[in-house]
Amino acid sequence: MSMSRKHYVMIAEVIDGMSGKILLSKRGLVNKLSQVFEADNERFDDETFIKACNISNSEDKEVTHI
């Protein structure tokens, strides 16, 4: 069973709600998820997903190890 748009939207909303201070960068997580989603669904639009995650440049650089 493939994931649908509603699944991708739900995950993007979760990532959007995260602070940038986690074990791996928000951008790193988004990039990895995008790769998995593209493999799952050829119609997946990574640019739309990345925009929905609202990644800022400062969050991309803030990585804190727990």
N, C-alpha and C positions, 0 to 999 in steps of 0.2 A: 504494500500500500504506500503510495506516495503522499508526501505532505502537501497540504494545500496552502493557498495564500493566507488563510486565517492563521495557520500555524506560524508562518514566517512573520506576520504582523505581531502576533503574541510574543514571540521571542524578541523581536526588535523593541517592543515596549518594555520588556524586562531589562534589556541591555541599556535602553535610554534612561531607566530609573537608577542605574548603578552609578556610583561615584567612580572616578578614575583611579582611585587608590585601592587596587586589589592585587592579587598575586601575579596576574598577567595583565598586560595592557588591554584596554577596551578594544583598541584597533586590532590587536593580535587575535582576540577572541572573535571579533566580527569577521576578520579575514578567514579564520579557520572555519567558522560556521558557513560563510559564503561558499567555500570550496565544497563542503559537504552537501549544501543545498543544491548547488549546481550539478553535482553528481547525481543527486536524487531526482532533480526535475530540470529538464533541458530548457524550460521556459522561465526559470528563476532569473530575476533581474538583480544582479548584485549591486548595481548603482542605486537602485531604489531602496534596497535593504540598508545599505551603508548610510544613505541620507536619513532614513527612518530611525537609525540608531543615534543620530546627533552626536557624532564624535568631534570633539574640539581638539585643537592642536595641543592645548595644555594637558588634557586627559591622556593624550597619546604619549606624553613624556613622563607622566606621573605613574610610576610602578613601585608599589610598596610590597615587600615580602612580609608575610605573616609569620 
